[in-house]
Structure formats: structure tokens, C-alpha cells
Amino acid sequence: MKSTIILLACVLMNIIACKNIDELQKDPNAITNPHPQLILTGLLLDMRSSPWGGDQQNNQYMVINEAYYGNQSYAWGAGSTAGYNQLRNVVRLEAEAEKKGEEGKPYLALAKFFKAYFFTEMTVMLGELPLGEALKGPTEGIFQPKFDTQEAIYKQCLLWLEEANADITPLAEKKATVGGDFYFKGNMKNWQLLINSYRLRLLISLSKRAIDAPNLKVREQFAEIVNNPAKYPLILENTDNFKLVYNSASRDNNYPLWPADGVVVKRDLRNHIGDTYLSILSATKDPRIFVVATPTDSAKNSGDPGYAARFTSFRGGKTGELQTTLKDQAVNGKLSNINFDYWVSSPSGVPYIMFGAAETSFTIAEAINRGWVAGDAAAYYKKGITLSMKTYSISDNDIAQYFLADPTNNYAGDNVNGLNQILKQKYVAFFQNSGREAYYNYRRTGVPAFHIGPANENNNQIPVRWAYPTSEYTTNEVNLKASLQQQYNGSDTRNDVMWLVK
């Protein structure tokens, strides 16, 4: 009997000994086969941007008066390649969706959009990136991928978006849905509108390469999309905006300006609206100014009973001013505060538009102005302004008066003046929305003119990119340096001009 027990113990020990060490190291609580909707929700969370942060200072929408809270010196350092973390999740999304058969098809279509989104978000910040050999470490042992040119990156991303639209069309027609989508509640038609509108954003961002990069067919692709709305539906109404809606139920999803203690102090001597933005509203007598900002204390104390209705009562801080100067102006009541009654009337605040109909309208107006596509640029220009104003609940009468009272607010024609109008109004529509798009459009066009002054720590220049993060030097130095040599003659600074905007 004793020998039998010993024999059984030996057999058991041999079984344990033979068990793969990888099996023993597995976390029994880990999710090894996640449903695609869980991965989708994570990707949607990761792609969020936010109002009132550093991006909005770089957009010259806000100025900070106290160095403890930051600055607008434009002394940028390294950018980020965190998008590769999200792209790994996209690869996993595709793998899990493939297992689901018909149920997985909507996720596979969206995966192509996400690949285009995360790659372009990185390349527009840095320059060239690994794409063709990227993410192939686990499958092909490529842990130091070669960099692709920006032209190649944009070509592939535009192709993914074309394929995503084609894949999503039959899914939208039969009203297929995806789970885990807190933006569109799984509605594939809304995703199709976003995919095609985002593609227009990429195409217009290539305006400097529209002629000398014939392989991209920038103008041809743009015209094909705009001229075939049945095949390429777009976000053209505010009801279809891609927006993040905050709520009051969870502190983690309160509006970013909502204070932790719930006590809103309707005065801020540290942060003020930027002059680059506010001066456009004031000069054009734009009714949005009364919604987004409050009159200066100086105007309030002037003795003018009608001060609150005067556009001259609003003044922004100039980004290039020294912070001590801005602080003095704030203390002396010479700068406008944000209108707290609008922005933080509740913990839900104001929805944050990631991509809106106004942008699409201005983009099409710009393309018409540039001669890429036939159409009525004036109509799209006016619609873009109207759509933006509607997001602030401006009345139809006030919108009509905006165009009637000042003829210079009407489109000047398909010329340089008309183009400048479109670009300025697009900038206005991006206020506290759409991440860095206001800056990227300025970088591409120079409109509106950004303030440069004594606070600038970049040799009186607005930077045109971010440097590559240190991690790229430690993990892929040979390929990075080869790319830097090709792009910037070996340099890697915030003032090196990338192919996209040369």
C-alpha cells in the first residue's frame, strides 16, 4: 500500500514537472479572450482629448499668468509615440473580432479607422514613423522597424479609410451595431460619416503636397468624396458630431473645469482667454463672444450702462506677453474671464467636440476656394459659421444679423481674402474643441497670425513639430537616426520642418 502511494506521488510530480512553465505563470484571473467591445471601449477612451489643457494654450485660445500652472513659452520638448500602445490594442481588436464571424465585422471595419487615426496623430506631431514593419515583433521578430516616409504613411492611412468606408457601407445598411461605443451607441452609420469626414481632414492637411505628391491623388480623392455623397456620406449637421458628453454622475467624467468641491468661483486671475481668438470675435462683432467670455472689469467700471453689449468690452491676453505683464493686466481688470455661467453651469459642462460638422463645411469651402472641387464656397463658409454658432445656442435672428449688419463678414470670393476668412472662422470654430487642429491648421496656412513676444523661448518662433521621444533613441536608434538624416539633415528639434508642411 505504501509503495502504491509513493508511486502515485511520483507520477503526480512528473506531471507537474512536465507542465509548461508558461502555463504555470499564467494569471488565472486575467482576461485572455476579451470580447471586442471591451477593447473598443478602451480605444475610445484612449483617443479622447480635452478642453482647457496644454493643447489649447498652444492653439492660443488661453493664456496662463502664473508659472506654477504652466506657460506658453513654446519651449517644447519631446512628443509621444504612445499611439503604438493603442495600435497594439487595435491588432488585438482585429484578432478577437475575427473569432466572432459576422458579429465581428463592424469591429474589423472600425479597426481600419483606428489604425489611420493613431498613425496620423503621431506622424503629424513628429514626422516619419515605422508603419510597414511596425507591430511585428511578436509575429515576425521585427523589434527595430524601419521608418516609413510621411508620404507612404498618408497613402496607407487614406487607403485604410477608403477600405473602412467600403466595409462599413453594407453594415450600416442593415443597421449592424457594435458594443462598447459611448460616442455613437454602436450606430455604424454615424461611424461611416466620421470616417469619410476624417479622410477630408487628412486630405486638406496635405494641401502643400497636392501637386508635388501625385501618388496620393489628394485633389482627386477629395473631389470623389464630395461629389459622391451616397457613397461617402459626411458629418454635415451638428446632430452627427463626434463629441464627448460629460455627466454629473461620476467625478471621473465631470467637465474638466468642474471643481472637486463643486464650488464654482466665477473669477480666475490665473487663466484668461487668448487675444488671438477673442480679437477675431470682437473685430467681426460675433455674438459668440457674449457666450464664451465676460466683459473686462475695466469696462464694467467705466460708467457705460451698455458696456456688457459692447464688443470693445472684451479683451484677451496676448500669448507672447510676459506672465508678469499678463498677471498685472488680470489684477487690474483688463482681461476677460471665461463665462463660468456657460462653461460650468453644471458638472456636465459643455460637450467636447472631437470632430464636428462646422469643420467639414469649412474644409469643403477651402477646397472649393483652392480649385480642388466645384461648388459654392460661400454657402459652405456661411454654413460653417452657422453650425458653430448653433453649438452655442445663438439664435437664428442673431446669426442673420451677423451677416447683414457687417457686409465684411460675408464671403469675399474664391481668392486670398476669401481663403483667409475661411481659415479664421475654422479657427474660431475649433475653440476648446478638436485637440491640436487649430495649431496644425495655423502651421499649414499661417492663419490666423499667432502672437510672438518676449515670453517666447524659441528664438521668436512658433515651433513646427515635437522631437522624437527618448524611447525611440534607446530602442530603435539606428533606424531613427537614418530617418532624421533623411528628414531633417540629422537634426531633431521643434523647428525642423516636416515633409507635410514644407
Secondary structure in CASP SS format (residue, H / E / C, confidence):
PFRMAT SS
TARGET T0000
AUTHOR 0000-0000-0000
METHOD secondary structure of the structure
MODEL  1
M C 1.00
K H 1.00
S H 1.00
T H 1.00
I H 1.00
I H 1.00
L H 1.00
L H 1.00
A H 1.00
C H 1.00
V H 1.00
L H 1.00
M H 1.00
N H 1.00
I H 1.00
I H 1.00
A H 1.00
C H 1.00
K C 1.00
N C 1.00
I H 1.00
D H 1.00
E H 1.00
L H 1.00
Q H 1.00
K C 1.00
D C 1.00
P C 1.00
N C 1.00
A C 1.00
I C 1.00
T C 1.00
N C 1.00
P C 1.00
H C 1.00
P H 1.00
Q H 1.00
L H 1.00
I H 1.00
L H 1.00
T H 1.00
G H 1.00
L H 1.00
L H 1.00
L H 1.00
D H 1.00
M C 1.00
R C 1.00
S C 1.00
S C 1.00
P C 1.00
W C 1.00
G C 1.00
G H 1.00
D H 1.00
Q H 1.00
Q H 1.00
N H 1.00
N C 1.00
Q C 1.00
Y C 1.00
M E 1.00
V E 1.00
I E 1.00
N C 1.00
E C 1.00
A H 1.00
Y H 1.00
Y H 1.00
G C 1.00
N C 1.00
Q C 1.00
S C 1.00
Y C 1.00
A C 1.00
W C 1.00
G C 1.00
A E 1.00
G C 1.00
S C 1.00
T C 1.00
A C 1.00
G H 1.00
Y H 1.00
N H 1.00
Q H 1.00
L H 1.00
R H 1.00
N H 1.00
V H 1.00
V H 1.00
R H 1.00
L H 1.00
E H 1.00
A H 1.00
E H 1.00
A H 1.00
E H 1.00
K C 1.00
K C 1.00
G H 1.00
E H 1.00
E H 1.00
G H 1.00
K H 1.00
P H 1.00
Y H 1.00
L H 1.00
A H 1.00
L H 1.00
A H 1.00
K H 1.00
F H 1.00
F H 1.00
K H 1.00
A H 1.00
Y H 1.00
F H 1.00
F H 1.00
T H 1.00
E H 1.00
M H 1.00
T H 1.00
V H 1.00
M H 1.00
L H 1.00
G C 1.00
E C 1.00
L E 1.00
P C 1.00
L C 1.00
G C 1.00
E C 1.00
A C 1.00
L C 1.00
K C 1.00
G H 1.00
P H 1.00
T H 1.00
E H 1.00
G C 1.00
I C 1.00
F C 1.00
Q C 1.00
P C 1.00
K C 1.00
F C 1.00
D E 1.00
T C 1.00
Q H 1.00
E H 1.00
A H 1.00
I H 1.00
Y H 1.00
K H 1.00
Q H 1.00
C H 1.00
L H 1.00
L H 1.00
W H 1.00
L H 1.00
E H 1.00
E H 1.00
A H 1.00
N H 1.00
A H 1.00
D H 1.00
I H 1.00
T H 1.00
P H 1.00
L H 1.00
A H 1.00
E H 1.00
K C 1.00
K C 1.00
A C 1.00
T E 1.00
V C 1.00
G C 1.00
G C 1.00
D C 1.00
F C 1.00
Y C 1.00
F C 1.00
K C 1.00
G C 1.00
N E 1.00
M H 1.00
K H 1.00
N H 1.00
W H 1.00
Q H 1.00
L H 1.00
L H 1.00
I H 1.00
N H 1.00
S H 1.00
Y H 1.00
R H 1.00
L H 1.00
R H 1.00
L H 1.00
L H 1.00
I H 1.00
S H 1.00
L C 1.00
S H 1.00
K H 1.00
R H 1.00
A C 1.00
I C 1.00
D C 1.00
A C 1.00
P H 1.00
N H 1.00
L H 1.00
K C 1.00
V H 1.00
R H 1.00
E H 1.00
Q H 1.00
F H 1.00
A H 1.00
E H 1.00
I H 1.00
V H 1.00
N C 1.00
N C 1.00
P C 1.00
A C 1.00
K C 1.00
Y C 1.00
P C 1.00
L C 1.00
I C 1.00
L C 1.00
E C 1.00
N H 1.00
T H 1.00
D H 1.00
N C 1.00
F E 1.00
K E 1.00
L E 1.00
V C 1.00
Y C 1.00
N C 1.00
S C 1.00
A C 1.00
S C 1.00
R H 1.00
D H 1.00
N H 1.00
N C 1.00
Y C 1.00
P C 1.00
L C 1.00
W C 1.00
P C 1.00
A C 1.00
D C 1.00
G C 1.00
V C 1.00
V C 1.00
V C 1.00
K C 1.00
R C 1.00
D C 1.00
L C 1.00
R C 1.00
N E 1.00
H E 1.00
I E 1.00
G E 1.00
D H 1.00
T H 1.00
Y H 1.00
L H 1.00
S H 1.00
I H 1.00
L H 1.00
S H 1.00
A H 1.00
T C 1.00
K C 1.00
D C 1.00
P C 1.00
R C 1.00
I H 1.00
F H 1.00
V H 1.00
V H 1.00
A E 1.00
T C 1.00
P C 1.00
T C 1.00
D H 1.00
S H 1.00
A H 1.00
K H 1.00
N C 1.00
S C 1.00
G C 1.00
D C 1.00
P C 1.00
G C 1.00
Y H 1.00
A H 1.00
A H 1.00
R C 1.00
F H 1.00
T H 1.00
S H 1.00
F C 1.00
R C 1.00
G C 1.00
G E 1.00
K C 1.00
T C 1.00
G C 1.00
E C 1.00
L C 1.00
Q H 1.00
T H 1.00
T H 1.00
L H 1.00
K H 1.00
D H 1.00
Q H 1.00
A H 1.00
V H 1.00
N C 1.00
G C 1.00
K C 1.00
L C 1.00
S C 1.00
N C 1.00
I E 1.00
N C 1.00
F H 1.00
D H 1.00
Y H 1.00
W H 1.00
V C 1.00
S C 1.00
S C 1.00
P C 1.00
S C 1.00
G C 1.00
V C 1.00
P C 1.00
Y E 1.00
I E 1.00
M E 1.00
F E 1.00
G C 1.00
A H 1.00
A H 1.00
E H 1.00
T H 1.00
S H 1.00
F H 1.00
T H 1.00
I H 1.00
A H 1.00
E H 1.00
A H 1.00
I H 1.00
N H 1.00
R C 1.00
G C 1.00
W C 1.00
V C 1.00
A C 1.00
G C 1.00
D C 1.00
A H 1.00
A H 1.00
A H 1.00
Y H 1.00
Y H 1.00
K H 1.00
K H 1.00
G H 1.00
I H 1.00
T H 1.00
L H 1.00
S H 1.00
M H 1.00
K H 1.00
T H 1.00
Y C 1.00
S C 1.00
I C 1.00
S C 1.00
D H 1.00
N H 1.00
D H 1.00
I H 1.00
A H 1.00
Q H 1.00
Y H 1.00
F H 1.00
L H 1.00
A H 1.00
D C 1.00
P H 1.00
T H 1.00
N H 1.00
N C 1.00
Y C 1.00
A C 1.00
G C 1.00
D C 1.00
N C 1.00
V H 1.00
N H 1.00
G H 1.00
L H 1.00
N H 1.00
Q H 1.00
I H 1.00
L H 1.00
K H 1.00
Q H 1.00
K H 1.00
Y H 1.00
V H 1.00
A H 1.00
F C 1.00
F C 1.00
Q C 1.00
N C 1.00
S C 1.00
G C 1.00
R C 1.00
E H 1.00
A H 1.00
Y H 1.00
Y H 1.00
N H 1.00
Y H 1.00
R H 1.00
R H 1.00
T H 1.00
G C 1.00
V C 1.00
P C 1.00
A C 1.00
F C 1.00
H C 1.00
I C 1.00
G C 1.00
P C 1.00
A C 1.00
N C 1.00
E C 1.00
N C 1.00
N C 1.00
N C 1.00
Q C 1.00
I C 1.00
P C 1.00
V C 1.00
R C 1.00
W C 1.00
A E 1.00
Y C 1.00
P C 1.00
T H 1.00
S H 1.00
E H 1.00
Y H 1.00
T H 1.00
T H 1.00
N C 1.00
E H 1.00
V H 1.00
N H 1.00
L H 1.00
K H 1.00
A H 1.00
S H 1.00
L H 1.00
Q H 1.00
Q H 1.00
Q H 1.00
Y H 1.00
N C 1.00
G C 1.00
S C 1.00
D C 1.00
T C 1.00
R C 1.00
N C 1.00
D C 1.00
V C 1.00
M C 1.00
W H 1.00
L H 1.00
V H 1.00
K C 1.00
END
